[in-house]
Amino acid sequence: MMVSVVFISNSEDGYVQEEASRSALGTMLGGNDPSLMIIDVEYDVERGDVAENLEWIKDNGGLVVSNNPKNVEKSEYIDEMSVEEMAKKMLEYDIIIPY
């Protein structure tokens, strides 16, 4: 049974950001449907495997969104979504994991 999981990331810590993207990717590899929502902070897409993780998530049908326009500008794998839209979208997930 596929479970839909969303990771909510609002940490400015690059290590935590990398772990959030890695966890979302790991969830996908486990046969689930992951998404990553980045709230307010600027994501360090240059750090470690973050860019590659976001690419894998998006290429496999996952959602990667942020309300921060700088993230959308820095990465082709991040789409823009308001916090209000994110809140509505979260209701569709089986599991919500704050990171």
C-alpha positions in Angstrom: 0.0 0.0 0.0 1.4 3.3 -1.1 1.4 6.0 1.6 1.6 9.7 0.8 4.1 11.5 3.0 4.9 15.2 3.2 8.1 16.6 4.8 7.8 20.2 6.1 11.1 22.0 6.2 11.6 25.4 7.7 15.1 25.1 9.1 17.9 27.5 8.0 20.4 24.8 9.0 21.9 23.4 5.7 22.4 20.0 7.4 18.8 19.7 8.3 17.7 20.8 4.8 19.9 18.1 3.3 18.4 15.5 5.7 14.9 16.6 4.9 15.5 16.1 1.1 17.3 12.8 1.7 14.4 11.5 3.9 11.8 12.4 1.3 13.9 10.6 -1.3 14.3 7.6 1.0 10.5 7.5 1.5 10.0 7.4 -2.3 12.5 4.6 -2.6 10.5 2.7 0.0 7.6 2.7 -2.4 5.7 5.7 -1.0 4.6 9.0 -2.4 6.7 11.8 -0.9 6.6 15.5 -1.1 8.7 18.3 0.3 7.3 21.7 1.4 9.9 24.4 2.2 8.4 27.2 4.3 9.9 30.7 4.6 13.6 29.8 4.5 16.1 30.0 1.6 17.2 26.4 0.7 20.8 25.7 0.1 20.4 23.7 -3.1 24.2 23.7 -3.6 24.8 21.7 -0.4 25.7 18.0 -0.8 23.0 16.0 -2.5 20.1 18.4 -2.1 19.8 19.3 -5.8 20.0 15.7 -6.9 17.5 14.6 -4.2 15.0 17.3 -5.4 15.5 16.2 -9.0 14.8 12.6 -8.1 11.6 13.5 -6.1 10.2 15.6 -8.9 11.2 13.2 -11.7 9.2 10.5 -9.9 6.0 12.5 -9.5 6.7 14.0 -6.0 5.8 17.6 -5.1 8.6 20.0 -4.1 7.3 23.5 -3.3 8.3 26.7 -1.4 6.6 29.9 -0.6 10.0 31.7 -0.9 10.5 32.9 -4.5 14.3 32.7 -4.1 14.1 28.9 -3.9 12.1 28.8 -7.1 14.7 31.0 -8.8 17.6 28.9 -7.6 16.2 25.5 -8.5 14.1 24.2 -11.5 12.8 21.5 -9.2 11.1 23.8 -6.7 7.7 25.2 -7.6 6.1 28.2 -5.8 3.1 27.7 -3.5 1.7 29.9 -0.9 1.5 28.8 2.8 -2.3 28.9 2.5 -2.2 26.5 -0.5 0.3 24.3 1.4 -2.0 24.1 4.4 -4.9 22.9 2.1 -2.6 20.5 0.3 -1.4 18.9 3.6 -4.9 17.6 4.2 -4.3 15.2 1.3 -1.4 13.4 3.0 -1.4 10.3 5.1 1.6 11.4 7.1 3.0 14.9 7.8 6.6 15.0 9.1 8.0 18.4 10.3 11.7 18.7 9.7 
